[in-house]
Amino acid sequence: MLNAFDRPSSLGILPTMFRVLPYRVLPLFTFLITTCLVSLGQSAERPPNVLVIVADDLGLECVQSYGGLSYQTPNIDALAEKGMRFTHCFSNPLCSPSRAQLLTGRYPFRNGITRVIYQPENHREFLDPTQETSFATLLKKAGYATAIAGKWQVSFLHERDTLNAHGFDEYQMWQIFHDGQKTSRYANPTMRQNGKVLQAELKGKYGPDANVAFLIDFMRRHKDEPFLAYYTALLPHYPWEPTPDSEEPLRAADGDGDKKYMPDMVAYLDKQVGQLVAALDELKLRDKTLVIFVADNGTDRRITSKWSNGIETRNAVGGKGTMTDAGTRVPLVANWPGVIAAGKVNHDLIDLSDLLPTLVELTGASLPAKPIDGRSFLPQLRGEPGDPRSWIHVQDKQQRYVRNRDFIFTWQQQLRPVVETGQPKAATIKSPYNASQAEAAQQLKFAQQQIDGNK
C-alpha cells in the first residue's frame, strides 16, 4: 500500500499561547506570528494540479510519436517530446470497462463493469458510487476542486446522474439519450451540465468545443487552488463527421458516418490537447500541473492506419473490441515541466488501474479500503526505477487474461505468444511447453492466483 504524503498539521496551540501573554505584548506577538505564517504559506508548495485527457478509440498507431504515419498529432507529440512516453500501456478492449478501471483503480470483475453500457433496455449495471470510490472522490477529500467533461458511459445519465456522487464538483457530459432518443455528441450536441440538460443552448455548436470551453473556464476559476480537470474526450469515436476545421460544414452523420473524416477528427483531438495546455500556460499554471494523455482502447476495427515500429511500415488494422495488442495497447504520455525530464521513453508495463494510485501518491490523498489493483508509476515519472509490474490484466465480459512482455495466459489456462500491433492474433501454444514457455505459464498462473485471492 502506498504511503501518502503527510500534510502539515494545523497550529492548534495558538489559542493557549495567546491566553498566557501580557496584554501589551499581544499586538507585537500577533504581528510576528502572522508574518511567519504568511512566509510559510508562500514557501510551502501547493499540491500540483492534474489534467487527465482520455481519447476515445485511439490506438498507439494513430500517434506520430508512437510511429503513426496517417494522422497529424503535433500537440500530443510535444507533450511526449518534453515529457515521458510509455510504450507498453494497456487498456481493456472496450470503453466502459476501461473507464471504470481508470476511475477506480480496480479491474472489471471487481467494479462490476465488464461490458460496454450502451443499451438502456439491456445494460442495467452501472458504476455504483456507494460501492466504488473514484480518484475524483479521493482528490476532492484531499482538498482538490474537481471537474469532468466529455464522455461518461459508466451509467445512463438520463436515469442515474452519479457524477457528483463520484466526486466531481462540476461536469458537462454528453447525455446519450434524451426524451427516448439517442442524441448527437458532435454537431448540435446534447450535454448534461451540473444536472441540467443543454440542447437548444448548443444548437449549431460542436460538442468537443463545448467540453473544452467548460474545462478551461473551470481551470480559470480555480487557478488559485489545486484542481483535477478530467477531459474524457468524445473524439475520435464514430460517427465519423466533419469537425469545425473540415472543409465541409458541421452536420450529424447518417449511421456511423464516413471514415474519410477520421484524420480530421484525430487532428481536432490533438488541437484540443493544445488548447488545454495553452490555457495552463496562460494561467501560469503549466509548471504546477501534471498532464496525462491516454486512451480508453484501441482504434475502431474499420480503420486501417499506416504505422511503423521502427523497423518496417505496416497497415495497422484497428483492434477495438479484441483482446489483442491492437485492441488494448494504447498511448500514455505524461508531462510536467521541471519534474518529468524531457524526451524520456519508458518501457515498463502499465495498465489503466495504475492511474488512481499514481494520483493518490502525487496529491497526498488516501487510498480507499477496498483492494486496489493498480500500482503507482509516480517514481518513474520522477526518473526513479519504481516498482514496475511484471504483468497486466485485460478483461472483456467473462474473458480474462494476464500477460507479460512475451506471453498471454488466459483463465482457461491457455498460453499464447504476444503479437505486436498490426499482426494477426497468434495461435495457442500446445503443451508440452519449452523451458521459457513453462516458466512464463507458471509465473502468469501465480499472477492469476494473486488477483483472484485479493478479495
C-alpha positions in Angstrom: 0.0 0.0 0.0 1.2 3.5 -0.9 2.3 5.9 1.8 0.5 9.2 1.1 2.4 12.4 1.6 1.7 13.9 5.1 0.0 17.2 5.2 1.2 19.9 7.6 -0.7 19.9 10.9 -2.6 23.0 12.0 -1.2 25.2 14.7 -3.8 24.3 17.2 -1.6 25.5 20.1 -2.1 29.2 19.3 -5.1 29.9 21.5 -3.3 28.6 24.6 -0.2 30.7 23.8 -2.3 33.9 23.4 -4.1 33.3 26.8 -0.8 33.4 28.7 0.7 36.6 27.1 0.6 40.0 28.7 -1.9 42.3 27.1 0.7 44.9 25.8 2.8 42.1 24.2 -0.1 40.6 22.3 -0.1 43.0 19.3 3.6 42.6 18.6 3.3 38.8 19.0 0.3 38.7 16.7 2.2 40.6 14.1 5.2 38.3 14.3 3.1 35.1 14.1 1.1 36.5 11.2 4.3 37.4 9.3 5.7 33.9 9.9 2.5 32.2 8.8 2.4 34.3 5.6 6.0 33.5 4.9 5.4 29.8 5.5 2.3 29.9 3.2 4.3 31.5 0.4 7.2 29.0 0.7 5.1 25.9 1.1 4.5 24.1 -2.2 0.9 23.9 -3.3 -0.1 20.4 -4.4 0.1 20.0 -8.2 -2.9 20.4 -10.4 -3.9 17.4 -12.5 -5.2 17.4 -16.1 -6.1 14.0 -17.4 -7.1 13.6 -21.1 -8.6 10.3 -22.3 -9.1 9.8 -26.0 -11.9 7.6 -27.3 -10.9 4.8 -29.6 -7.3 5.8 -30.3 -4.7 3.0 -30.6 -1.0 4.0 -30.4 -0.7 3.6 -34.2 -2.6 6.8 -34.5 0.0 9.0 -32.8 3.1 10.2 -34.6 5.4 9.9 -31.7 4.5 6.2 -31.5 5.2 5.6 -35.1 1.9 6.7 -36.6 2.0 7.8 -40.2 -1.6 8.6 -41.0 -2.5 11.5 -38.7 -1.2 14.8 -37.5 -0.7 14.9 -33.7 1.8 17.7 -33.0 0.4 18.7 -29.6 0.4 15.2 -28.2 3.9 14.7 -29.7 5.1 17.9 -28.0 3.9 16.6 -24.6 5.9 13.4 -25.3 9.0 15.3 -26.6 9.1 17.4 -23.4 7.9 14.6 -21.1 7.7 10.9 -20.8 6.2 8.4 -23.3 5.2 5.0 -22.1 5.4 2.2 -24.8 3.5 -0.5 -23.0 0.3 0.9 -21.5 -2.7 -1.4 -21.7 -6.5 -0.9 -21.5 -9.4 -3.2 -21.8 -10.8 -3.8 -25.3 -13.9 -1.5 -24.9 -14.7 1.8 -23.3 -17.0 1.2 -20.3 -14.7 -1.3 -18.6 -11.7 0.8 -19.3 -13.3 4.0 -17.9 -14.5 2.3 -14.8 -11.0 0.8 -14.3 -9.4 4.2 -14.7 -11.7 5.8 -12.2 -11.5 3.1 -9.5 -8.1 1.5 -9.9 -9.9 -1.8 -9.9 -10.3 -4.5 -12.6 -13.7 -5.0 -14.2 -14.6 -8.2 -12.3 -14.2 -6.2 -9.1 -16.0 -2.9 -10.1 -18.8 -4.7 -11.9 -18.4 -3.0 -15.4 -17.3 -5.9 -17.6 -19.0 -4.8 -20.9 -20.0 -1.7 -22.8 -23.0 0.1 -21.4 -24.9 1.5 -24.3 -28.5 0.0 -24.4 -30.7 1.1 -21.5 -33.1 -1.7 -22.1 -30.4 -4.4 -21.8 -27.5 -2.9 -19.8 -28.7 -2.2 -16.3 -25.4 -2.3 -14.5 -23.7 1.0 -13.6 -20.6 2.1 -11.6 -22.2 2.4 -8.2 -20.7 5.3 -6.1 -21.9 3.6 -2.9 -19.6 0.6 -3.7 -16.7 2.1 -5.7 -14.5 5.0 -5.0 -13.2 7.2 -7.8 -9.9 9.1 -7.9 -12.1 12.3 -8.1 -13.6 11.4 -4.7 -10.2 10.8 -3.2 -8.7 14.0 -4.6 -11.7 16.0 -3.5 -11.3 14.7 0.0 -7.7 15.9 -0.2 -8.8 19.5 -1.0 -9.0 19.5 -4.8 -11.6 21.2 -6.9 -12.8 18.6 -9.4 -14.4 18.7 -12.8 -15.1 16.4 -15.8 -16.2 17.0 -19.3 -16.9 14.7 -22.3 -18.0 11.1 -22.2 -19.2 9.1 -19.2 -20.7 5.8 -20.2 -20.5 4.1 -16.8 -24.2 4.9 -16.2 -27.0 6.4 -18.3 -27.2 10.0 -17.2 -30.9 10.4 -18.0 -31.5 7.7 -15.4 -28.6 7.9 -13.0 -26.7 11.1 -12.8 -23.9 9.8 -10.5 -21.2 12.4 -11.3 -21.4 14.4 -8.1 -21.6 11.2 -6.1 -18.4 10.1 -7.8 -16.6 13.2 -6.6 -16.9 15.7 -9.4 -17.9 19.1 -8.2 -18.8 20.2 -11.8 -19.4 18.4 -15.0 -20.5 18.7 -18.6 -21.1 15.3 -20.2 -22.7 14.0 -23.4 -26.1 12.6 -22.4 -26.5 9.7 -24.8 -30.3 9.5 -24.5 -32.9 12.3 -24.1 -36.7 12.1 -24.4 -36.3 8.5 -25.6 -34.0 9.3 -28.5 -30.2 8.8 -29.0 -28.5 12.2 -29.2 -25.6 13.7 -31.1 -22.3 14.1 -29.5 -20.7 16.3 -32.2 -22.9 18.6 -34.3 -25.8 20.1 -32.3 -24.9 18.0 -29.2 -26.9 17.2 -26.1 -25.0 17.7 -22.9 -25.8 17.4 -19.2 -24.2 20.1 -17.3 -24.4 20.1 -13.5 -27.8 18.4 -13.5 -29.3 20.4 -16.4 -29.8 19.1 -20.0 -28.4 21.5 -22.6 -29.7 21.1 -26.1 -31.2 24.3 -27.5 -28.3 26.2 -26.0 -25.9 24.1 -28.1 -27.6 24.3 -31.4 -25.0 25.0 -34.1 -22.2 24.1 -31.7 -19.7 21.3 -31.7 -19.8 19.0 -28.6 -16.0 18.7 -28.1 -15.7 22.5 -28.3 -18.3 22.9 -25.5 -16.5 20.4 -23.4 -13.1 22.1 -23.7 -14.5 25.5 -23.1 -16.2 24.2 -19.9 -12.9 22.8 -18.6 -10.9 25.9 -19.4 -13.4 28.0 -17.6 -13.2 25.7 -14.6 -9.4 25.9 -14.5 -9.6 29.7 -14.8 -12.0 29.9 -11.8 -9.9 27.6 -9.7 -6.4 28.7 -10.7 -5.6 29.7 -7.1 -6.3 26.2 -5.6 -5.3 22.7 -6.6 -7.7 21.2 -9.2 -8.4 18.0 -11.1 -9.6 18.6 -14.7 -10.7 15.3 -16.4 -11.3 15.5 -20.1 -12.8 12.3 -21.3 -12.8 13.3 -25.0 -15.5 12.2 -27.4 -13.1 12.2 -30.3 -12.3 10.3 -32.5 -15.1 7.7 -31.8 -17.6 7.2 -34.7 -19.8 8.6 -36.1 -17.1 10.0 -38.3 -18.2 13.5 -39.2 -16.8 16.9 -40.2 -15.1 18.9 -37.5 -15.1 22.7 -37.4 -11.7 22.5 -39.2 -13.0 20.3 -42.0 -13.8 21.7 -45.5 -17.4 20.6 -45.2 -19.8 22.3 -42.7 -20.8 20.6 -39.4 -23.5 18.1 -39.8 -24.7 15.0 -37.9 -23.8 11.8 -39.9 -26.2 9.2 -41.1 -25.4 6.0 -39.3 -21.7 5.7 -38.4 -20.6 8.4 -40.8 -17.7 8.4 -43.3 -14.2 7.1 -42.4 -12.7 9.8 -44.5 -13.2 12.2 -41.6 -11.0 10.1 -39.2 -7.9 12.2 -39.9 -9.8 15.4 -39.3 -11.1 14.0 -36.0 -7.7 12.9 -34.8 -6.3 16.3 -35.7 -9.1 18.1 -33.9 -8.5 16.0 -30.8 -4.8 16.9 -30.9 -5.8 20.6 -31.4 -7.9 20.4 -28.2 -4.9 18.9 -26.3 -3.0 22.1 -27.4 -5.9 24.3 -26.3 -5.9 22.9 -22.8 -2.1 23.1 -22.4 -2.2 26.7 -23.8 -4.8 27.6 -21.2 -2.5 26.3 -18.4 0.3 28.4 -19.9 -2.0 31.5 -20.0 -2.9 30.9 -16.3 0.8 30.5 -15.4 0.0 27.0 -14.1 2.0 24.9 -16.6 4.8 24.2 -14.2 2.3 23.4 -11.4 0.3 20.8 -13.4 0.8 17.2 -14.3 -0.7 16.5 -17.7 -1.5 12.9 -18.6 -2.8 11.8 -22.1 -4.1 8.2 -22.5 -6.8 6.3 -24.5 -9.6 4.0 -23.4 -8.9 1.2 -26.0 -7.6 0.6 -29.5 -8.8 2.1 -32.7 -12.1 1.0 -34.4 -11.7 -2.2 -36.5 -13.0 -0.4 -39.6 -10.0 1.9 -39.6 -6.7 1.0 -41.1 -3.7 3.2 -40.4 -0.1 3.4 -41.6 2.3 2.6 -38.7 6.0 2.0 -38.3 7.5 0.0 -35.5 10.9 1.5 -36.3 11.9 -1.5 -38.5 9.1 -1.7 -41.0 5.9 0.1 -42.0 2.6 -1.8 -41.7 -1.0 -1.4 -42.4 -2.3 -1.5 -38.8 -6.0 -2.5 -38.6 -7.7 -1.2 -35.5 -8.4 -3.8 -32.8 -11.1 -2.2 -30.7 -13.2 -5.0 -29.0 -10.4 -7.6 -29.4 -8.1 -8.9 -26.7 -5.0 -8.2 -28.8 -2.3 -5.5 -28.8 -4.3 -3.7 -31.4 -7.3 -3.6 -29.1 -5.6 -2.9 -25.8 -2.2 -1.2 -26.3 -2.7 2.5 -26.0 -0.6 5.7 -25.9 0.3 7.1 -22.5 2.1 10.4 -22.2 3.0 12.3 -19.0 4.3 15.8 -18.9 5.2 18.1 -16.0 7.9 20.7 -16.6 10.6 20.7 -14.0 9.6 17.3 -12.6 9.5 14.9 -15.6 12.6 15.1 -17.7 12.2 15.8 -21.4 12.3 13.2 -24.0 12.1 10.1 -21.8 10.8 6.8 -23.1 9.6 4.2 -20.5 9.1 0.5 -21.4 7.5 -0.6 -18.1 4.2 -2.5 -18.2 1.4 -0.1 -17.2 -2.4 -0.7 -17.1 -5.3 1.7 -16.6 -5.7 0.7 -12.9 -2.4 2.4 -12.2 -3.7 5.9 -12.6 -5.6 6.1 -9.3 -2.6 5.1 -7.0 -0.4 7.4 -9.0 -2.6 10.3 -8.4 -3.1 9.4 -4.8 0.6 9.3 -4.2 1.1 12.6 -6.2 -1.5 14.6 -4.3 -1.3 13.2 -0.8 -4.8 11.7 -0.9 -5.6 8.4 0.8 -6.3 5.0 -0.8 -9.8 3.5 -0.3 -10.2 0.5 2.0 -11.1 -1.9 -0.9 -8.3 -3.8 -2.8 -6.7 -1.6 -5.5 -5.3 -3.4 -8.5 -3.2 -0.5 -9.7 0.4 0.3 -8.9 1.8 3.9 -8.8 4.1 4.9 -11.6 4.9 8.2 -9.9 8.5 7.1 -9.2 9.1 6.5 -12.9 7.8 10.0 -13.7 10.4 11.4 -11.3 13.2 9.4 -13.0 13.4 6.7 -10.4 13.2 2.9 -11.1 10.0 2.5 -9.1 8.4 -0.9 -8.6 7.2 -1.8 -12.2 4.8 -4.6 -12.9 5.7 -8.0 -14.3 2.2 -8.5 -15.8 -1.0 -6.7 -16.7 -4.7 -7.8 -16.7 -7.2 -7.5 -19.6 -10.9 -8.3 -19.5 -13.9 -8.3 -21.9 -17.1 -9.6 -20.4 -16.1 -13.0 -18.9 -12.9 -13.4 -20.9 -9.8 -12.5 -18.9 -6.0 -12.9 -19.3 -2.8 -11.8 -17.8 0.2 -11.1 -19.9 3.9 -10.1 -19.7 6.0 -8.8 -22.5 6.1 -12.1 -24.4 3.2 -14.3 -23.4 -0.6 -14.2 -22.7 -2.1 -16.6 -20.2 -5.9 -17.0 -20.1 -8.1 -18.1 -17.3 -8.7 -21.2 -19.3 -5.0 -22.0 -18.8 -4.1 -21.4 -22.4 -0.7 -19.9 -23.3 -0.1 -17.9 -26.5 2.7 -15.5 -27.6 2.1 -11.8 -27.6 1.7 -10.4 -31.2 2.6 -6.8 -31.9 0.1 -4.2 -33.2 -0.5 -4.8 -36.9 0.0 -8.5 -36.8 -2.7 -11.3 -36.7 -3.5 -13.0 -33.4 -1.2 -15.9 -32.6 -2.4 -19.5 -32.0 -2.5 -21.1 -28.6 0.8 -22.9 -27.7 0.2 -26.6 -27.2 1.9 -28.5 -24.4 4.4 -29.7 -23.7 6.0 -26.3 -23.3 9.6 -25.5 -23.8 11.6 -24.1 -20.8 10.7 -20.4 -21.4 7.1 -21.1 -22.1 6.8 -23.3 -19.0 8.4 -20.5 -16.8 6.0 -17.9 -18.2 3.0 -20.1 -17.7 4.0 -20.7 -14.1 4.6 -17.0 -13.4 1.3 -15.9 -15.0 -0.7 -18.5 -13.3 0.7 -17.3 -10.0 -0.4 -13.8 -11.0 -3.9 -15.0 -11.6 -3.9 -16.6 -8.2 -2.8 -13.3 -6.6 -5.5 -11.4 -8.4 -8.3 -13.8 -7.5 -7.1 -14.2 -4.0 -7.0 -10.4 -3.3 -10.7 -10.0 -2.5 
